[in-house]
Amino acid sequence: MTRLIWLALSLVIAVPLAANDGISSRRQQELSNILVQDCGSCHGLTMRGGLGPALLPDALSGKSAEAISAVIMNGRPGSAMPPWRALLSPAEARWMADILLSGELQ
Ligand code: HEC
């Protein structure tokens, strides 16, 4: 019985962490601001495209979160897309890719 309670408790604790890769809600807010202000300066404030292509779910369909986060970390050499690895951890780039694919960015 005690084991069951521990199992239930660990699920309650583990699920929210897994859902956001352990990125604090404060850092998630900062990452959202980077998406709108920095990424948005090239991709459009609403991600509909500008100097860079649109980053809306439709435009990214068929691309994996791994591929998108790799572009965010490494940039696209020979284009205006800069690398962000100095500012973002791999988990943070992946979080951004998931947000872009889900269209949840406000
Ligand atoms: C200085 C302008 C600029 C900034 C700032 C910028 N990008 Fe880009 N981005 C581009 C350009 C230009 C491309 C297209 C590169 C090419 O020709 O393949 C691109 C491509 C991409 C792609 C690939 C899209 C696809 O369809 O394959 C992703 C994803 C992306 N950017 C995400 C981001 C994110 C996230 C940020 C902010 C962390 C960001 N970009 C900031 C200019 C920019």
Boltz pocket constraint, residues with backbone or C-beta under 6 A from the ligand:
constraints:
  - pocket:
      binder: B
      contacts: [[A, 34], [A, 35], [A, 38], [A, 39], [A, 40], [A, 41], [A, 42], [A, 43], [A, 51], [A, 52], [A, 53], [A, 54], [A, 55], [A, 59], [A, 60], [A, 68], [A, 71], [A, 72], [A, 76], [A, 79], [A, 80], [A, 81], [A, 82], [A, 84], [A, 96]]
      max_distance: 6.0
